């Protein structure tokens, strides 16, 4: 399944906004010579490149499953997410911190004026609008669930990346404005360099967070605990089941979950199904009629259990729409149970 349409729209909106803001900020840097402004321009340029990567990841992940990839290409989103986070770290954070250090080692007072602050104000409006668009998209996806919990546990990583990058961009603009303003008022360029360093550190922290999140999803993180508990509760509520164990879950993507469990059918359920198929007057003692009756009973039991498993899967999908892959197996006998069964067969023989 492809990512939500709101994620793709958020990436396109952020990409369009950042192209415009990057051009504006570089023009402002040329006019002012501000280190913080250059840091902001580099930040926006890095964001633009990163959003191109996120867009490619979303488009490639939308390909339908095929014989070579039966579970689809959803993992492409996480691969490109890691590449994007690496870009934030090495370009956004690395270059910005380097420039801040250089500004501290070789300080010079930036030339500021109305144009500089006008550019910062315009950039703030554009970045703020993109951030608001991303927040509204995530609120719609959350559908009433607490916003920050949804972002932390269930949101599409591309949407989270846009949210964090644009949040950092808006905060970075505030810091850059403060640094440029203080440097202009005091005549001390340290304020400008400090703003640049702060923006760089902020980008580094965001990049590390996104790397960790995408890595966990790429490795196969389990579904949220409340969803897994709902899955177990649904199965335990089925009267046909006596027990279940070895429950495993995985998020193939934030919209596609995989569930696996081993089931033990209730002896009463199995006995009742057998009773439906066996002759009311009992089995013939020997011969073809006995074999035919046993075969009919076996086919009925197999069909009934298959239909019950289908019904369980349908119920799970109604309750958990993301449950696209459900693997239910009959429990495996333990070594002790297998030995006991073999002993019973020996005695019966």
C-alpha angles and dihedrals in degrees: 000000000000124000119274113281088239090063092054091046091049091052092049092047092049092046093051093046094048094051089057095042093048091056092047093049095048089051089050091050092052090051097044108025088219116163091208089051091051089049089052091048091050089047091054092045090052090048090052092053092045092051090052087057092048090050091051090048093052093048094047092046090055092070113116121249119268139180093282094046107030093171093051133242100287091125089070087078091060094046092053089042090059090047089051092049089050089054090052090050101044100032106024098036102026099048093040094051090045091053091047091053091048089051089054093048094044106026123189131168111251121231106244132177143142092300092059094052092042089056091049091050093049091047090050091054093049095044091043091052092051090047091051090050090052093048092050091050092052092046089055091050092047090058095200098325114129105280102228094043090052091049091049099046113019113016122114108263092229091057091047090050091052091047093051096041093049091043088053090046093054092045090044090055090052090050093045091050091049092047094047092044094050092045090051094048098042099032087229113127091197089087091058092049092046090055090051092051092047092052090049094051090047091053091048092055092048091049092052091049092051092047091053093046095048091045092054092049092046091052091049114265117205119252118266112291094244091053093049090049090051089053092052093045091053092052095044090051092061109103090212093065126077097185146338134207144163091057112182129177136184138182106228085180130341087268099042123060129185121209129189131181141158114231134204113202119220114260088224090055093049092045092050092051091049091049089056091059104035118090112265091230093051135257121310109254097238144344139052095319091059092049090048092050092048091048091051091049092049093050091048092050093048092048092047094050091047090052090049092052089049090051091050092051092048091051092049092050091050091053096038110031091187091063097105097148119044121173113189118179136179109254118266117242115249118234091258093050091048091052091049091050091049091050091052091051090050092051091047090052 
